[in-house]
Amino acid sequence: MEFVVPTLFGLEALTAKELRFMGYENVTVTDGRVLFSGDASAAARANIRLRTGERVLFKVGSFHAETFDDLFEGTKALPWRDFLPKDAQFPVKGGSVRSKLFSVSDCQAIIKKAIVESMKKEYKIDWFQETGDLYQVQFAIMKDEVTIMLDLSGTGLRKRGYRPASNDAPLRETIAAGLVMLSGWRATEVLADPFCGSGTIPIEAAMWARHIAPGLSRSFAGEHHAYLPKEIWEEEKERAKADIRDVDFVIFASDLDKNCVSLTDKNSTLAGVRENIRITKRDATEFFSKTPGGCLICNPPYGERMGDKKEAEELYRGMGKAFLQLPEWRINVITAHEGFERFFGKKSDKKRKLYNGMLKCYLYQYRT
Ligand SMILES: C[S@@+](CC[C@H](N)C(=O)[O-])C[C@H]1O[C@@H](n2cnc3c(N)ncnc32)[C@H](O)[C@@H]1O
């Protein structure tokens, strides 16, 4: 079976690495998505274990289409009966980029009609009630190449279940996991997030270090897809549970806002990693450590969504004074403020473009 994993721009290579680590060899990276192949159990394994992917889609087929006729015939020719039961709900959504077929709503309607036509012939009925399980059809048209997929995740994979409540400007869980991987942090080192907000970075780091699969306590749309063996979900969850390690490490999480301190407390408890996180109320500009060789990852206010720009710039000055004193630390700051380095007081050793949802950000990496 072939699968497609959409990712935030900038995280594709990390998702590919995760999939290879899970044992999948045939992994291809394109802009904003990763393709891989595996057996049916891969559907469950990828959904349960992926930290940086946004969702897992099963690829039903692909074909070239320049006209609505091509789109209709190409969709109709796919083996829908193998995947959709008679009572399936099969809404259609998708997008088109740099293609002759650019009207998404027209493409949507044509794909729906083509699936109905194919099912009519196969099931010998004229009307589909769509009262059963959800099989969300997703299409992507890129340079006239159409890919038709079924969504196996349902709710996006970033919803792990530990963050029912968050502060005003939370980081996506998938990008937080990506930051931890990019920082090169190992559980043998000190890790700190002095702008912890709802605790996303410390929680993702702790889950990663303890090999706690992010999808262990949630469900997936694919669990109700009849073409996948039912037992793969339970088997893969059991396998993931057996991988959890008890590792002794501490992550320092702090925030100036006492509500954020209590959010991090609640969310890390829900995530099952509370014991690994020391949470305090503290001003980040007073952060210090005498222990050499630590790692700091943070997402300070940008001056757009929270507070104003001038305030953020003043804060970056204070951060520079405090963080650049740390003895042999690796500092990782993600922000959408493009002038960050100027206020922080030092040009980064490495700068990477990443997207927090639709918001373009940069990850600035320093070694002190
Ligand atoms: C963009 S949010 C961080 C979001 C967090 N990564 C999450 O996923 O929830 C920035 C955080 O910085 C905190 N903050 C603002 N100024 C601060 C300061 N001087 N020291 C510590 N925390 C501060 C805010 O309370 C807010 O929680």
The ligand as a Tripos MOL2 file, in Angstrom:
@<TRIPOS>MOLECULE
LIG
   27    29     1     0     0
SMALL
NO_CHARGES

@<TRIPOS>ATOM
      1 C1          4.4830   32.1320   21.9980 C.3       1 LIG1
      2 S1          4.1180   31.7450   23.6450 S.3       1 LIG1
      3 C2          4.8590   30.1740   23.9090 C.3       1 LIG1
      4 C3          3.9630   29.0730   23.4940 C.3       1 LIG1
      5 C4          4.4390   27.7060   23.8670 C.3       1 LIG1
      6 N1          5.5910   27.2900   23.0830 N.3       1 LIG1
      7 C5          3.2940   26.7460   23.6930 C.2       1 LIG1
      8 O1          3.3380   25.8860   22.7960 O.co2     1 LIG1
      9 O2          2.3000   26.8600   24.4000 O.co2     1 LIG1
     10 C6          5.1630   32.8070   24.5430 C.3       1 LIG1
     11 C7          5.1150   32.6690   26.0330 C.3       1 LIG1
     12 O3          6.0880   33.5200   26.6040 O.3       1 LIG1
     13 C8          5.6070   33.9630   27.8560 C.3       1 LIG1
     14 N2          6.3970   35.1540   28.2310 N.ar      1 LIG1
     15 C9          6.3110   36.4140   27.7530 C.ar      1 LIG1
     16 N3          7.2820   37.1980   28.2850 N.ar      1 LIG1
     17 C10         8.0120   36.4060   29.1130 C.ar      1 LIG1
     18 C11         9.1620   36.6000   29.9150 C.ar      1 LIG1
     19 N4          9.7660   37.7830   30.0030 N.pl3     1 LIG1
     20 N5          9.6490   35.5440   30.5980 N.ar      1 LIG1
     21 C12         9.0530   34.3310   30.5370 C.ar      1 LIG1
     22 N6          7.9560   34.0850   29.7940 N.ar      1 LIG1
     23 C13         7.4480   35.0990   29.0770 C.ar      1 LIG1
     24 C14         4.1300   34.1590   27.6560 C.3       1 LIG1
     25 O4          3.4460   34.0770   28.8880 O.3       1 LIG1
     26 C15         3.7950   33.0020   26.6930 C.3       1 LIG1
     27 O5          3.3380   31.9050   27.3980 O.3       1 LIG1
@<TRIPOS>BOND
     1     1     2 1
     2     2     3 1
     3     2    10 1
     4     3     4 1
     5     4     5 1
     6     5     6 1
     7     5     7 1
     8     7     8 2
     9     7     9 1
    10    10    11 1
    11    11    12 1
    12    11    26 1
    13    12    13 1
    14    13    14 1
    15    13    24 1
    16    14    15 ar
    17    14    23 ar
    18    15    16 ar
    19    16    17 ar
    20    17    18 ar
    21    17    23 ar
    22    18    19 1
    23    18    20 ar
    24    20    21 ar
    25    21    22 ar
    26    22    23 ar
    27    24    25 1
    28    24    26 1
    29    26    27 1
@<TRIPOS>SUBSTRUCTURE
     1 LIG1         1 GROUP 0 **** ****
